[in-house]
Amino acid sequence: MKDYRILIIGASGLVGGNCLHYLQFQEGFEVAGTYFSFAAEGLYFYDTLNPGNKDNFDIDSFKPTHILHAGALTHVDYCETHPEESELKTVHSTRNILKLADKFGSRIIYISTDYVFDGKSGPYDEKAEVNPISVYARHKLEAEMLVRNQSGDNLVLRVTNVYGDEIRNKNFVARLIEMGQNHEKAILNLPVDQFATPVNALDIAKALHLLIKDNKSGVYNIASTDYLNRVQLAQKVLNRFPINDVIINAKETSELNQSAPRPLQGGLKSLKFLSDYPYFYFSSVDEYLYSKNL
Ligand SMILES: NC(=O)c1ccc[n+]([C@@H]2O[C@H](COP(=O)([O-])OP(=O)(O)OC[C@H]3O[C@@H](n4cnc5c(N)ncnc54)[C@H](OP(=O)(O)O)[C@@H]3O)[C@@H](O)[C@H]2O)c1
């Protein structure tokens, strides 16, 4: 049996998927990834809302040392108009995962967000005061606090604006590249006043590997040094590739009629992580884009 047996909840998603692909090749690591509604190859079904479901992955045999909880209802505007479903999928699911961790003596790693802040004075460090301003954000903070209060050994990674390779190409950067590949015509109204620190999901996986091996606990921000608004992020993709069928319209957030309020000056500072790991290199959006071809 390997030293680190990592159960990944939400392995069909962007962050969980990258962690699965990276950690499974690291020495001493054994990894099992679960999906909730999107059955992808190599993943196991696990219903976090019904731990007694007879089709659930056999966690008893796997005996996880760590449970990476990267599952949540992540559509921010949908959460705003469906608060009960958001509570169920983001908070209640976490309560059930805490029970699992108790049963197996596993440490939990929870993926949280800069949306725990109100976006008045980002980018934020780990000690900044939280003040969530949307349903999604309140539920993410509630789940984060459940994990932190359960055990001081648990680990929380706060991330934002994650991009990278994923099965469904849902993330903003991957989706734009795909639109270029398919010559899709679109006019995108994008906020010029929502700033964050984009991070490649693969860098999250690499950072997590170090944190697990060193038995780190508590809250860590994981972010690159890019500080961009959505228009700037889209421009980087359009400058890299000849995507002529997508037109960007820069708008103020107030013009977009998004259901959920957004932190405007968001983003995270990774100084705590970088002082523990001064040689860790966070890649940039440009490096990701220049590693790709249309
Ligand atoms: N992407 C970002 O920019 C960003 C920023 C800040 C924080 N985060 C956090 O990072 C985590 C991962 O996000 P992501 O970008 O990888 O999102 P994603 O690609 O939308 O993946 C979400 C994952 O959650 C799973 N899921 C949904 N409801 C679930 C439930 N009740 N129980 C278990 N799993 C459930 C989904 O499974 P199925 O698809 O199989 O249903 C999917 O695997 C989330 O907690 C999110 O809040 C992401």
PDBQT file of the ligand as one rigid body, heavy atoms in Angstrom, charges set to zero:
ROOT
HETATM    1  N1  LIG A 301     -12.431  27.243 -11.696  1.00  0.00    +0.000 N 
HETATM    2  C1  LIG A 301     -12.207  28.306 -10.947  1.00  0.00    +0.000 C 
HETATM    3  O1  LIG A 301     -11.863  29.383 -11.473  1.00  0.00    +0.000 OA
HETATM    4  C2  LIG A 301     -12.338  28.232  -9.455  1.00  0.00    +0.000 A 
HETATM    5  C3  LIG A 301     -12.059  29.378  -8.724  1.00  0.00    +0.000 A 
HETATM    6  C4  LIG A 301     -12.155  29.323  -7.341  1.00  0.00    +0.000 A 
HETATM    7  C5  LIG A 301     -12.510  28.152  -6.690  1.00  0.00    +0.000 A 
HETATM    8  N2  LIG A 301     -12.808  27.056  -7.434  1.00  0.00    +0.000 N 
HETATM    9  C6  LIG A 301     -13.222  25.853  -6.700  1.00  0.00    +0.000 C 
HETATM   10  O2  LIG A 301     -12.441  24.768  -7.112  1.00  0.00    +0.000 OA
HETATM   11  C7  LIG A 301     -13.203  23.568  -7.061  1.00  0.00    +0.000 C 
HETATM   12  C8  LIG A 301     -13.103  22.867  -8.399  1.00  0.00    +0.000 C 
HETATM   13  O3  LIG A 301     -13.607  23.736  -9.388  1.00  0.00    +0.000 OA
HETATM   14  P1  LIG A 301     -13.456  23.438 -10.925  1.00  0.00    +0.000 P 
HETATM   15  O4  LIG A 301     -13.069  24.664 -11.604  1.00  0.00    +0.000 OA
HETATM   16  O5  LIG A 301     -12.641  22.218 -11.120  1.00  0.00    +0.000 OA
HETATM   17  O6  LIG A 301     -14.982  23.187 -11.257  1.00  0.00    +0.000 OA
HETATM   18  P2  LIG A 301     -15.656  22.239 -12.325  1.00  0.00    +0.000 P 
HETATM   19  O7  LIG A 301     -14.743  21.989 -13.450  1.00  0.00    +0.000 OA
HETATM   20  O8  LIG A 301     -16.996  22.835 -12.518  1.00  0.00    +0.000 OA
HETATM   21  O9  LIG A 301     -15.807  20.892 -11.498  1.00  0.00    +0.000 OA
HETATM   22  C9  LIG A 301     -16.651  20.800 -10.412  1.00  0.00    +0.000 C 
HETATM   23  C10 LIG A 301     -16.610  19.382  -9.943  1.00  0.00    +0.000 C 
HETATM   24  O10 LIG A 301     -17.504  19.256  -8.840  1.00  0.00    +0.000 OA
HETATM   25  C11 LIG A 301     -18.235  18.072  -9.013  1.00  0.00    +0.000 C 
HETATM   26  N3  LIG A 301     -19.452  18.200  -8.221  1.00  0.00    +0.000 N 
HETATM   27  C12 LIG A 301     -20.512  19.003  -8.405  1.00  0.00    +0.000 A 
HETATM   28  N4  LIG A 301     -21.394  18.834  -7.424  1.00  0.00    +0.000 NA
HETATM   29  C13 LIG A 301     -20.881  17.894  -6.614  1.00  0.00    +0.000 A 
HETATM   30  C14 LIG A 301     -21.306  17.265  -5.437  1.00  0.00    +0.000 A 
HETATM   31  N5  LIG A 301     -22.476  17.550  -4.853  1.00  0.00    +0.000 N 
HETATM   32  N6  LIG A 301     -20.519  16.326  -4.889  1.00  0.00    +0.000 NA
HETATM   33  C15 LIG A 301     -19.357  16.007  -5.435  1.00  0.00    +0.000 A 
HETATM   34  N7  LIG A 301     -18.870  16.572  -6.533  1.00  0.00    +0.000 NA
HETATM   35  C16 LIG A 301     -19.638  17.502  -7.114  1.00  0.00    +0.000 A 
HETATM   36  C17 LIG A 301     -18.441  17.970 -10.500  1.00  0.00    +0.000 C 
HETATM   37  O11 LIG A 301     -18.766  16.647 -10.856  1.00  0.00    +0.000 OA
HETATM   38  P3  LIG A 301     -19.614  16.304 -12.183  1.00  0.00    +0.000 P 
HETATM   39  O12 LIG A 301     -19.184  17.279 -13.233  1.00  0.00    +0.000 OA
HETATM   40  O13 LIG A 301     -19.226  14.891 -12.460  1.00  0.00    +0.000 OA
HETATM   41  O14 LIG A 301     -21.047  16.468 -11.815  1.00  0.00    +0.000 OA
HETATM   42  C18 LIG A 301     -17.064  18.380 -10.999  1.00  0.00    +0.000 C 
HETATM   43  O15 LIG A 301     -16.177  17.283 -10.957  1.00  0.00    +0.000 OA
HETATM   44  C19 LIG A 301     -14.642  23.980  -6.715  1.00  0.00    +0.000 C 
HETATM   45  O16 LIG A 301     -14.832  23.758  -5.336  1.00  0.00    +0.000 OA
HETATM   46  C20 LIG A 301     -14.668  25.469  -7.000  1.00  0.00    +0.000 C 
HETATM   47  O17 LIG A 301     -15.562  26.149  -6.148  1.00  0.00    +0.000 OA
HETATM   48  C21 LIG A 301     -12.703  27.059  -8.802  1.00  0.00    +0.000 A 
ENDROOT
TORSDOF 0
